[in-house]
Amino acid sequence: MLKRERARLSAALRDVPTVVKVYPSDANFVMVKTRDAAQFRETARRANILVRTFDDPLLLDCVRITVGRPTDNDLLLRAVSGAENPVDA
């Protein structure tokens, strides 16, 4: 399931307007380069999805996304693609 979800998540993230690059992965996470990592992180957080950003200049605007269950991955993709606009509870 992990391999299938990683491939699906990677493919879908390529279509997200704020994602510049999706890096290849054989791990339980996907690394993406975004236009603005802080904004991407905040958008995910509003959907109750936590992603990791980095202070290292070599990873500027990169975000690490752990591959989750299909429903979790769908929630993240809807949030970051702008398909829904989650609000804080």
DSSP file with accessible surface (Angstrom, degrees, kcal/mol):
  #  RESIDUE AA STRUCTURE BP1 BP2  ACC     N-H-->O    O-->H-N    N-H-->O    O-->H-N    TCO  KAPPA ALPHA  PHI   PSI    X-CA   Y-CA   Z-CA
    1    1 A M     >        0   0  123      0, 0.0     4,-2.9     0, 0.0     5,-0.3   0.000 360.0 360.0 360.0 -39.8    0.0    0.0    0.0
    2    2 A L  H  >  +     0   0   76      1,-0.2     4,-2.9     2,-0.2     5,-0.2   0.936 360.0  47.0 -58.3 -47.4    2.9    2.4    0.8
    3    3 A K  H  > S+     0   0  159      2,-0.2     4,-2.2     1,-0.2    -1,-0.2   0.911 113.9  47.7 -62.4 -42.1    4.4    2.1   -2.6
    4    4 A R  H  > S+     0   0  160      2,-0.2     4,-2.4     1,-0.2    -2,-0.2   0.939 115.0  44.9 -65.5 -45.1    1.1    2.6   -4.3
    5    5 A E  H  X S+     0   0    8     -4,-2.9     4,-3.1     2,-0.2     5,-0.3   0.877 111.0  53.6 -68.0 -37.8    0.2    5.6   -2.2
    6    6 A R  H  X S+     0   0   28     -4,-2.9     4,-2.7    -5,-0.3     5,-0.2   0.941 111.5  45.7 -61.7 -44.5    3.6    7.1   -2.6
    7    7 A A  H  X S+     0   0   62     -4,-2.2     4,-2.3    -5,-0.2    -2,-0.2   0.923 115.4  46.6 -65.0 -42.4    3.3    6.9   -6.4
    8    8 A R  H  X S+     0   0   86     -4,-2.4     4,-2.5     2,-0.2     5,-0.2   0.938 114.0  47.3 -66.3 -44.2   -0.2    8.3   -6.4
    9    9 A L  H  X S+     0   0    0     -4,-3.1     4,-2.6     2,-0.2    -2,-0.2   0.933 112.3  49.9 -63.8 -45.1    0.7   11.1   -4.0
   10   10 A S  H  X S+     0   0   12     -4,-2.7     4,-1.2    -5,-0.3    -1,-0.2   0.924 112.2  47.6 -59.5 -45.7    3.8   12.0   -6.1
   11   11 A A  H  < S+     0   0   49     -4,-2.3     4,-0.4    -5,-0.2     3,-0.4   0.922 113.6  47.0 -63.5 -43.9    1.9   12.1   -9.3
   12   12 A A  H >< S+     0   0   31     -4,-2.5     3,-1.4     1,-0.2     4,-0.3   0.878 106.3  57.9 -68.1 -36.7   -0.9   14.2   -7.9
   13   13 A L  H >< S+     0   0    0     -4,-2.6     3,-1.5     1,-0.3    -1,-0.2   0.806  94.0  67.5 -64.7 -26.6    1.5   16.7   -6.3
   14   14 A R  T 3< S+     0   0  142     -4,-1.2    -1,-0.3    -3,-0.4    -2,-0.2   0.764  99.8  51.4 -62.9 -23.7    3.0   17.3   -9.7
   15   15 A D  T <  S+     0   0  137     -3,-1.4    -1,-0.3    -4,-0.4    -2,-0.2   0.454  82.7 107.0 -92.7  -2.7   -0.4   18.9  -10.7
   16   16 A V    X   -     0   0    5     -3,-1.5     3,-1.9    -4,-0.3    65,-0.1  -0.669  69.0-140.0 -79.6 124.2   -0.5   21.3   -7.6
   17   17 A P  T 3  S+     0   0   88      0, 0.0    -1,-0.1     0, 0.0    64,-0.1   0.794  99.3  52.3 -57.6 -30.0    0.2   24.8   -8.8
   18   18 A T  T 3  S+     0   0   58     62,-0.3    17,-2.3    16,-0.1     2,-0.6   0.537  90.2  92.1 -86.3  -4.5    2.4   25.7   -5.8
   19   19 A V  E <   +A   34   0A  13     -3,-1.9    15,-0.3    15,-0.2     3,-0.1  -0.804  47.7 179.2 -93.7 123.9    4.7   22.6   -6.2
   20   20 A V  E     +     0   0A  82     13,-3.2     2,-0.3    -2,-0.6    14,-0.2   0.836  68.2   2.7 -89.2 -39.2    7.7   23.3   -8.4
   21   21 A K  E     -A   33   0A 109     12,-1.7    12,-2.7     2,-0.0     2,-0.5  -0.995  53.1-150.2-152.2 142.6    9.3   19.8   -8.2
   22   22 A V  E     -A   32   0A  14     -2,-0.3    10,-0.2    10,-0.2     3,-0.1  -0.976  26.6-142.7-112.3 119.7    8.5   16.4   -6.8
   23   23 A Y        -     0   0   75      8,-2.8     8,-0.4    -2,-0.5    -2,-0.0  -0.569  24.9-100.2 -82.6 146.7   11.7   14.5   -5.9
   24   24 A P        -     0   0  122      0, 0.0     2,-0.3     0, 0.0    -1,-0.1  -0.312  46.2-170.5 -60.9 148.4   12.0   10.7   -6.5
   25   25 A S        +     0   0   27      1,-0.1   -15,-0.1     2,-0.1     5,-0.0  -0.998  37.1 175.2-147.5 140.6   11.5    8.7   -3.3
   26   26 A D  S    S+     0   0  157     -2,-0.3     2,-0.1   -20,-0.0    -1,-0.1   0.130  70.9  84.3-117.5  11.5   11.9    5.1   -2.1
   27   27 A A  S    S-     0   0   36      2,-0.4    -2,-0.1   -25,-0.0   -21,-0.0  -0.290  98.9 -90.6-102.7-170.2   11.1    6.1    1.5
   28   28 A N  S    S+     0   0   80     -2,-0.1    39,-2.7    38,-0.0     2,-0.3   0.148 105.0  57.3 -91.2  20.3    7.8    6.6    3.4
   29   29 A F  E    S- B   0  66A  53     37,-0.3    -2,-0.4     2,-0.0     2,-0.4  -0.948  70.3-136.0-143.4 164.9    7.8   10.2    2.5
   30   30 A V  E     - B   0  65A   0     35,-2.8    35,-3.1    -2,-0.3     2,-0.5  -0.978  15.3-150.5-121.8 135.1    7.8   12.5   -0.6
   31   31 A M  E     - B   0  64A  37     -8,-0.4    -8,-2.8    -2,-0.4     2,-0.3  -0.920  19.0-178.2-106.4 130.6    9.9   15.6   -0.8
   32   32 A V  E     -AB  22  63A   0     31,-2.6    31,-2.7    -2,-0.5     2,-0.5  -0.948  25.3-136.5-127.6 149.8    8.7   18.6   -2.8
   33   33 A K  E     -AB  21  62A  62    -12,-2.7   -13,-3.2    -2,-0.3   -12,-1.7  -0.918  33.1-171.7 -99.7 129.4   10.1   22.0   -3.7
   34   34 A T  E     -A   19   0A   3     27,-3.3     3,-0.3    -2,-0.5   -15,-0.2  -0.704  38.0-116.4-117.4 170.6    7.3   24.6   -3.4
   35   35 A R  S    S+     0   0  170    -17,-2.3     2,-0.2     1,-0.3   -16,-0.1   0.832 110.9   7.6 -72.6 -30.5    7.0   28.3   -4.3
   36   36 A D     >  -     0   0   80    -18,-0.3     4,-2.3    25,-0.1    -1,-0.3  -0.768  64.3-168.8-156.3 100.2    6.6   29.0   -0.6
   37   37 A A  H  > S+     0   0    8     -3,-0.3     4,-2.9    -2,-0.2     5,-0.2   0.876  89.2  54.4 -62.5 -39.0    7.1   26.3    2.0
   38   38 A A  H  > S+     0   0   47      1,-0.2     4,-2.3     2,-0.2    -1,-0.2   0.921 111.1  45.5 -63.0 -42.4    5.7   28.3    4.9
   39   39 A Q  H  > S+     0   0   97      2,-0.2     4,-2.6     1,-0.2    -2,-0.2   0.914 112.8  50.4 -66.5 -41.7    2.5   28.9    3.0
   40   40 A F  H  X S+     0   0    6     -4,-2.3     4,-2.4     2,-0.2    -2,-0.2   0.942 111.4  49.0 -60.5 -46.8    2.3   25.2    1.9
   41   41 A R  H  X S+     0   0   99     -4,-2.9     4,-2.7     1,-0.2    -2,-0.2   0.917 111.9  48.5 -59.7 -43.7    2.8   24.1    5.6
   42   42 A E  H  X S+     0   0   61     -4,-2.3     4,-2.3     2,-0.2    -1,-0.2   0.907 110.0  51.2 -66.9 -40.2    0.1   26.5    6.8
   43   43 A T  H  X S+     0   0   21     -4,-2.6     4,-0.7     1,-0.2    -1,-0.2   0.933 113.1  45.7 -61.5 -44.5   -2.4   25.4    4.2
   44   44 A A  H ><>S+     0   0    0     -4,-2.4     5,-2.4     1,-0.2     3,-1.0   0.916 110.2  54.6 -64.0 -41.6   -1.7   21.7    5.2
   45   45 A R  H ><5S+     0   0   95     -4,-2.7     3,-2.5     1,-0.3    -2,-0.2   0.899 101.1  57.9 -61.6 -40.0   -2.0   22.6    8.9
   46   46 A R  H 3<5S+     0   0   61     -4,-2.3    -1,-0.3     1,-0.3    -2,-0.2   0.773 106.2  50.5 -62.2 -23.1   -5.4   24.2    8.4
   47   47 A A  T <<5S-     0   0    5     -3,-1.0    -1,-0.3    -4,-0.7    -2,-0.2   0.235 124.2-108.5 -94.2  11.9   -6.5   20.8    7.1
   48   48 A N  T < 5S+     0   0  146     -3,-2.5     2,-0.5     1,-0.2    -3,-0.2   0.808  80.0 129.8  62.8  32.7   -5.0   19.2   10.2
   49   49 A I      < -     0   0   28     -5,-2.4     2,-0.5    -8,-0.1    -1,-0.2  -0.979  47.7-148.8-116.1 127.2   -2.1   17.7    8.2
   50   50 A L        +     0   0  150     -2,-0.5    16,-0.4    -3,-0.1     2,-0.3  -0.829  19.7 173.9 -99.1 131.9    1.4   18.2    9.5
   51   51 A V        -     0   0   19     -2,-0.5     2,-0.5   -10,-0.1    14,-0.2  -0.881  28.4-115.3-127.4 163.5    4.3   18.5    7.0
   52   52 A R  E     -C   64   0A 147     12,-2.4    12,-2.8    -2,-0.3     2,-0.2  -0.870  25.7-175.6-108.5 132.3    7.9   19.3    7.7
   53   53 A T  E     -C   63   0A  33     -2,-0.5     2,-0.3    10,-0.2    10,-0.1  -0.711  18.2-131.5-112.8 171.9    9.8   22.3    6.4
   54   54 A F        -     0   0   39      8,-0.6     7,-0.3     5,-0.3     8,-0.1  -0.927  17.3-154.3-132.0 149.2   13.5   23.1    6.9
   55   55 A D        +     0   0  168     -2,-0.3    -1,-0.1     5,-0.1     5,-0.1   0.601  66.8 109.7 -90.7 -16.4   15.7   25.9    8.0
   56   56 A D    >   -     0   0   77      1,-0.2     3,-2.0     3,-0.1    -2,-0.1  -0.420  69.9-138.3 -64.2 126.4   18.7   24.7    5.9
   57   57 A P  G >  S+     0   0  110      0, 0.0     3,-1.3     0, 0.0    -1,-0.2   0.799 102.9  62.3 -57.4 -27.8   19.3   27.0    3.0
   58   58 A L  G 3  S+     0   0  153      1,-0.3    -2,-0.1     4,-0.0    -3,-0.0   0.715 107.2  44.5 -70.1 -18.5   19.9   24.0    0.7
   59   59 A L  G X  S+     0   0   53     -3,-2.0     3,-2.6     3,-0.1    -5,-0.3   0.032  80.5 159.2-113.1  25.7   16.3   22.9    1.4
   60   60 A L  T <  S+     0   0  107     -3,-1.3     3,-0.1     1,-0.3   -26,-0.1  -0.257  75.0   0.7 -53.7 126.2   14.8   26.4    0.9
   61   61 A D  T 3  S+     0   0   46     -7,-0.3   -27,-3.3     1,-0.2     2,-0.3   0.620  99.4 136.5  65.5  18.5   11.1   26.0    0.2
   62   62 A C  E <   -B   33   0A   4     -3,-2.6    -8,-0.6   -29,-0.2     2,-0.4  -0.715  35.5-163.7 -92.9 147.6   11.2   22.2    0.4
   63   63 A V  E     -BC  32  53A   0    -31,-2.7   -31,-2.6    -2,-0.3     2,-0.5  -0.998  11.1-146.2-132.9 134.1    8.5   20.3    2.2
   64   64 A R  E     -BC  31  52A  63    -12,-2.8   -12,-2.4    -2,-0.4     2,-0.5  -0.892  16.9-169.4-101.8 124.9    8.7   16.7    3.5
   65   65 A I  E     -B   30   0A   4    -35,-3.1   -35,-2.8    -2,-0.5     2,-0.3  -0.959  16.0-138.5-119.5 116.1    5.3   14.9    3.3
   66   66 A T  E     -B   29   0A  73     -2,-0.5     2,-0.4   -16,-0.4   -37,-0.3  -0.555  27.3-115.2 -71.4 134.9    4.9   11.5    5.0
   67   67 A V        +     0   0   14    -39,-2.7     2,-0.1    -2,-0.3   -61,-0.1  -0.596  46.8 177.6 -72.4 123.0    2.9    9.1    2.9
   68   68 A G        -     0   0   24     -2,-0.4    -1,-0.1     1,-0.3   -63,-0.0  -0.295  36.6 -53.1-110.4-162.7   -0.3    8.4    4.8
   69   69 A R     >  -     0   0  152     -2,-0.1     4,-2.7     1,-0.1     3,-0.4  -0.347  60.9-102.8 -69.0 157.3   -3.5    6.5    4.4
   70   70 A P  H  > S+     0   0   46      0, 0.0     4,-2.6     0, 0.0     5,-0.2   0.887 123.1  51.1 -52.1 -41.1   -5.4    7.2    1.1
   71   71 A T  H  > S+     0   0   95      1,-0.2     4,-2.0     2,-0.2     5,-0.1   0.890 111.1  48.0 -66.7 -37.1   -8.0    9.3    3.0
   72   72 A D  H  > S+     0   0   49     -3,-0.4     4,-2.3     2,-0.2    -1,-0.2   0.916 112.3  48.7 -67.1 -43.3   -5.2   11.4    4.6
   73   73 A N  H  X S+     0   0    5     -4,-2.7     4,-2.6     1,-0.2    -2,-0.2   0.903 110.3  51.9 -63.8 -39.1   -3.4   11.8    1.3
   74   74 A D  H  X S+     0   0   55     -4,-2.6     4,-2.7    -5,-0.3    -1,-0.2   0.908 108.2  51.7 -62.6 -41.9   -6.7   12.9   -0.4
   75   75 A L  H  X S+     0   0   44     -4,-2.0     4,-2.2     2,-0.2    -2,-0.2   0.936 111.3  47.0 -61.3 -45.7   -7.3   15.5    2.4
   76   76 A L  H  X S+     0   0    3     -4,-2.3     4,-2.8     1,-0.2     5,-0.3   0.944 112.3  49.7 -60.6 -47.4   -3.8   16.9    1.9
   77   77 A L  H  X S+     0   0   22     -4,-2.6     4,-1.7     1,-0.2     6,-0.3   0.902 110.4  49.7 -63.1 -40.1   -4.2   17.0   -1.9
   78   78 A R  H  X>S+     0   0  100     -4,-2.7     5,-1.4    -5,-0.2     6,-1.3   0.921 113.7  47.3 -62.9 -41.7   -7.6   18.8   -1.7
   79   79 A A  H ><5S+     0   0    4     -4,-2.2     3,-0.9    -5,-0.2    -2,-0.2   0.954 116.4  40.0 -66.0 -50.5   -6.2   21.4    0.7
   80   80 A V  H 3<5S+     0   0   12     -4,-2.8   -62,-0.3     1,-0.3    -1,-0.2   0.702 112.5  55.7 -79.3 -16.4   -3.0   22.2   -1.2
   81   81 A S  H 3<5S-     0   0   57     -4,-1.7    -1,-0.3    -5,-0.3    -2,-0.2   0.555 111.9-117.6 -88.0  -7.3   -4.6   22.2   -4.6
   82   82 A G  T <<5S+     0   0   61     -3,-0.9    -3,-0.2    -4,-0.5    -2,-0.1   0.553  76.7 130.0  84.3   8.3   -7.2   24.7   -3.5
   83   83 A A  S   <S+     0   0   72     -5,-1.4     2,-0.3    -6,-0.3    -4,-0.2   0.755  79.1  16.5 -69.0 -24.1  -10.1   22.3   -4.0
   84   84 A E        -     0   0   68     -6,-1.3    -2,-0.2    -5,-0.1    -1,-0.1  -0.982  69.1-139.8-143.3 157.6  -11.3   23.1   -0.6
   85   85 A N        -     0   0  129     -2,-0.3    -6,-0.1    -3,-0.1   -42,-0.0  -0.775  24.2-157.0-120.0  84.1  -10.7   25.9    1.8
   86   86 A P        -     0   0   22      0, 0.0     2,-0.3     0, 0.0   -39,-0.1  -0.309   7.4-153.0 -63.4 145.5  -10.5   24.3    5.3
   87   87 A V        -     0   0  120    -41,-0.0     2,-0.1   -40,-0.0    -2,-0.0  -0.869  24.0 -97.5-117.6 153.4  -11.1   26.7    8.2
   88   88 A D              0   0   99     -2,-0.3   -42,-0.1     1,-0.1   -41,-0.0  -0.445 360.0 360.0 -66.7 141.1   -9.9   26.5   11.8
   89   89 A A              0   0  149     -2,-0.1    -1,-0.1     0, 0.0     0, 0.0  -0.395 360.0 360.0 -79.0 360.0  -12.4   25.0   14.2
